[in-house]
Structures are given as C-alpha cells and as structure tokens.
Amino acid sequence: MATAALEIMGFFLGILGMIGNLAATLLPYWETSAHIGSNIVTAIDSTKGLWMECVHQSTSVFQCETYSTILGLRADLQAARAMMVIAIILSIMACMVSSVGMQCTVCMDGSMAKTKVAGLGGGLFLAAGFLSLIPVSWKTHEVVQNFYHINMPEGFKFEIGSCLYVGLASSILSLIGGGLLSTSCCDDPDRNRLFRRHGGGYPYPDRTGTSGVARGGTHSVPYRPTGITLNPTSKTQTLASQISTSSHSTAAAHGSRKPAQQNPAAGYDVTGYV
C-alpha cells in the first residue's frame, strides 16, 4: 500500500514537472533587461527566450519577434532548445509508461513485469529532469556572469527571468517524481500476490468469502475454522464415544424405571383416585 502511494505521488510530481518544462520552453522570459545605473528608468523592457525576443513598451504595447534562423543561432541556444524539447518528450513517454505500470491501474495486472514498467517510467522522469536542468543551469550561469562582467555595457546586461526559476523547480519536481516511481523496482512481486484488486484498483489483503472459500491470488483454498481438525480416525473415535455414552445413559434411564413398574399400586390412593 505504501508503494502505491509513492507511485501516485511520484506520478503527479512528474506531471507537474512536465507542465513546468513546457511553460519554460515556450515563454520568452529566460532573461529580462536589467534597470541599473543610467538605465534605471526606461520606457522599454525587453525579454528573451528560446524561440523569440519580446519588447514591452510603457504605452502597453507588447511586441514579439521569433528568431528567423535556426542554424544562425548560437550553439548554446540550439543545445538548450534540443534539451528542453527532448525533456518534454521523455516526460510524455514517462507518463504513458508509468500509467501502465503503477499498482493503482489494471493494466498488466498480475504480471511480474508490472513493477519494472513503473520503474522504467521513473527512469524516464529522471532523464527528463536531468536534461531540463542542464540548459536552465547553463543559462543562469551565463546571465549572472554577464551581469557582473566589468566590460559589459549597462544597457546590455540582463537579469534572471521567471522561466529560469520555473525551469529549475520543474527539473527538481521531475527528479523527485522519477525517484519515487523508481522505488517500484525494489518492491517484492511475490508479496503483491497476497493482495487483490477492489473498487478503484487499490490493493487490499485477502478476505474470506461467504461460501467458506478464501480467495487469494490464483489458488482457492477451502476455509477451515481454527480448532477443528479433519482427521478421519479422530472423527470415528469421537462418533464411537458419543454412541457409547448415549447407550449408557439410555440403560441407566431404563434401570431407574423398573421399580416403578414392579409395584404399580404404589401410585394409587386407597379411595381409587389418582
């Protein structure tokens, strides 16, 4: 039961990590313009992302322009794109595989490989978390290094955007969710045979039905009450002792009635009335 709860928790954490990685990949808030020095008051706020660069003016005008080329981009930006996209794909595959291998589902029920499939889904979540953590950490280090660079003009300095925080949190959630799902590989498959499915699929221990047969796993065992043995020899001896006791009690009853039968007048009065 504890393993099933860990699997459900890890699955939902992995889904949250996938959603966060998807949002961090699409939104253009990886780095925002820094308002420092002479640039402390400005009418334009620029942001950059993996796919586009946006400008937000003080007149509430928001304009975005996608990058017109792919091969002409920097190598780090291309690598970040590829890693984030692969991380999202791995997260989607992990959701599908984990939903098949978790104990709360009926797919592959009774199979010895069910726990292995759930562990495989956890491994995919772990891989997705590591892949998304690399570009987020890389970009964070680059933004911080350029911000404190002496020769960098103040107008070209950027700060850490909100997508980097979201990407970092999503990577950690994917890693934790994958680690919880991977604990399914340590579960004993033989112990799961002692549980049966009930209602929504959660495991419950064996119980005895109304027909006196204990249903557990794939074998049916007749129900035997405690304290009663089905030995034929002892059963015959018990029956014989019961018959002997009954015969002795019957003979004693007949013996007690003989004096009354030998003197029938003892039960009548002198007048003739009973």
N, C-alpha and C positions, 0 to 999 in steps of 0.2 A: 504493500500500500504506500509506503514511503517513497519507493522508487517511482510509482505512478505520479505522485505529487511533484517530485523533482522533474520528471519529464514534462509535465504540463507547464510548470514554471519556466523551465528552460525553453520550451517551445514559444511561449508568449514573449519572453525576453528576446528571443531570436527574431520574432516578427517585428517587435519594436525597433530592434537594430536595423532590420532591412528597410523599414519605413524611413528611419532617420538617415540612412545612407542614400536612399533615393532622393530625399529632400535636399541633402547637402550636395549631391551631384548636380541637380538641376538648377538650384537657385544661385544667383550671381553675387553671393556675399562671402566670398572667401577672404577678401581683403577690402578694406574701406579706406578712404583718404583720411590722413591724419591732419587735424587742425591744430597746428603748433606754430610758434614763432610769429612771423608776419602773416601766416596763413590761418590765424586763429579764427578770423571771421571771414567767411566766404559764402558766396551765393550758389556754389556748385558743390555737390557731394557726389563723388564718383566711387563706384564699386566694381570689382572684378570677380569673375567666376571661371569655371572650366569651359564654358561654352559661349559666354557673352560678356560684354562690358557695358555697364549702365551708368547714366548720369541723371542725378536728381537735382533740379534747379529749385531756387527759392520760390518761384512762381507756380509750384506744384506740378511742374512738367517733368515727367519721368520717361526717359528715352533709353532704349537698349539697342545694342548692335552686336550681332553674332560675329564670331571670327570667320572671315571669308575664306580662309585656307586651313588646311589640316597639316600638310607637310611643311608649311612655312612657320608653324608654331615652334616654341622652344621644346627641347627634349623632355624637360621635367613636366611641362604641361601635358604633353602627349602621354607620358607614362602615368601621370595622375588620372587622366581620363580612362585609360585602359584598365588600371587597377580598380577604380571605382565601379566601372561597368561590370568587370568580372566578379567583383564582390557582390553586386546586386544579383547577378545570375546565379552565383553559388548559394546565396540566401534563398532564392526562389526554389532551387533544387532541394535545399535542405528542408524547406517547409513541406514539400511534397514527400520526400523520403521519410521524414520524421512522423508525418501523419499516418504513414503505413505501419511504422514500427513501434509506435507508442502503445502501452498497455490499455489505454482508455479507448482504443479503436478495435474494431472487429476484423480488420484486415490481417491476414496471415495468422489468424487465431489458432493456437495450438502448435504452431511451427517453432522449431528450435532456433531458427534464424531471425525471429522477431526482434529479440533484444539487439542482435547485431545490426539490424537495419536501423533501429533507433540510434545506436552508437554511430553509424555512418552519417546520419543526419546531423548529429552533434559535431562530427569532424568537419562537415561542410560549413557549419556555422562558425567553427573556429577558423577555418581557412578564410572565410569571408571577413571575419573580424580583423585578422592579420593583414589582409590585402587593403582594407579600407584604412587601417591605422597607419600604414606606411606613407601614403600621399598626404594625409592630414598632418602627420608629424613633420614631414618634409617641408610642407608649405608653411607651417607655423614657425619652423626654424628659419626659413628664408625671410619671412616678414619681420621677425624680431631682429635678425642680423642686419637687414637693410635699414631698419628704423634707427639702430644705434651706429650706423656707419657714418664716419665723420665727413667724408667727401660727398655724401648723398644730399642733393638739394632738398629743402624742406617741402617743396611742392610735389616731390616725387616719393615721399615717404607714405607708407600705408600702415594701417593697424590691423590687428587680427579681426576678421569678420565673424559674424554669428554662425556661418556654415562650418567653420573650423571647430567651434565648440560643439555644434550638433554632430559633426562627424566623429569627434573624439568620444562623445557619450555613446553614439551608436556603435562604434567599434567595441567599446567596453561591454555594452549590453550583448552584442553578438558573441563575444568571447565567453562571457558568463553563461549565456544560454547554451552555447555549444558544450561547455564544460559540464553543465548539469545533465544534458542529454547523453553525454559520453559515459556517464555513470551507469547507464543501462547495460553496458558490456560487462560490468562487474556483477550483475545480478545472476543468481543461480537459476537456470531454466528449469531444473527439476523441481524446485520449490514452487514455481508458478503452476505446476500441475495440481497442487493442493487447493487451488483457488478456482472458482468458477465465475462465469460472467452473469451479471444480474442487472437488469434495467439498462442504465446508460453505458454498461460495459466495465464498470469498476470491479475489481476482484474482491470476492468475499470467500470466507472459508467454507469447507464442506458442511452440509447440513443433512439431516435425515428426513426423507420424505414421509408422507402419511402412509405409504404402503409398506413401511418397515425395511426399505432398502436404502442404503447410504449411497448417494450419487456423488462420485468424486473422480474426476479425470475421465478415463475411457473404460474403467472397470466398475462393475456393480458388485458390491459385497453385501450379503444378507445381514440384516440387523440382528444382533444378539444381545439381549439385555444382560447387564452385569449381574453376576452372582448365580447364573443358571448355566449349567453345562449340559451338553447334548450327548453324553456318553451312553451308549445303548446298555451296557452292563449295569451301570448305576441306576438307569431308568427301570430295568427289570427288577432289580433288588428292591427298589423303592415301592414298586407296584405289589411285589410279593409281601412285603412287610405291611402294607396297607390292608391287603386281603386277610392276612393272619390276624391283625388287630381287630378287623371288623368281625371275623368269625368268633374270636374270643369274647368280644362284647355281646354278641348275639346269644352265645351259650350261657353267659352269666345272666342275661335277662330271662332266658327260659328257666334257669335254675331257681331264680327268685320267685317265679310264678307257681312252682309246683306245690308249695304248702297251701296256698290258697285254693288250688284245685282239689287237694285231698280232703278238705273239710269245707264243703260248700255251704253247710248250715251256719257257719260262723258269721256269715254276712247277713243273717235274717234275725228279726226280733221275735219274741215269744208270741206276740199277737198276730204274726204273719205278715206284717207290713215291713217293708224295707226301711 
